[in-house]
């Protein structure tokens, strides 16, 4: 979605209504919670709004938009123009599932498994649930990103559910790991569902691209390291 970071989307919607639909700017400013219908926007005005929004953001405004306030329309456009992020990446590892499960769920040793983590601190562990802090290696700007996550393993179902507790630039981040036996070894699949905060430096689509790119790199590293451990009988 193309929106200037220093200009709220509601202001852009207001400008469209004033310029194209005949909205009285003083009325909009004095009654921000009023619906478009209460602000005098008729069906023709709503059709014009829908046409401009569709052209600018490729988002369709529903017929019931007249019952929404300007802020409500802006929220609808934002959600539809930048849907929540979703990624799914998998890799086949030439090693038995119990070994893949053991190595990838040994969170305390993730610095030996992933190339991006500099430190792992276990904060709490109870049963199959562990809460921990991850700290990455410094990025190109020298910033070492760090956050708290929690994951719960289900050995019987061969899956793990995780989430960020400290969400940082995310509204939420949920991760689902699946394991299944395949010919010659184990398939491990990562599914990530998330949404970025409006203040984040990247939108949902941008973060989706980043996660897809990085997941492929890390999965390849994990595959190589587990297969090497399996061949050498390290565990």
NORMO-V234387 format. One record per helix or strand. SS is the DSSP state (H for helix, E for strand). FROM is the first residue (numbers start at 1). LEN is the number of residues. If there is no record, write none. Layout:
SS_FROM_LEN + SS_FROM_LEN
This chain:
H_9_13 + H_25_6 + E_35_1 + H_43_15 + H_63_5 + E_69_1 + H_70_12 + E_85_9 + H_97_8 + H_107_6 + E_117_10 + E_129_8 + E_146_9 + E_159_6 + E_170_13 + E_185_12 + H_204_29
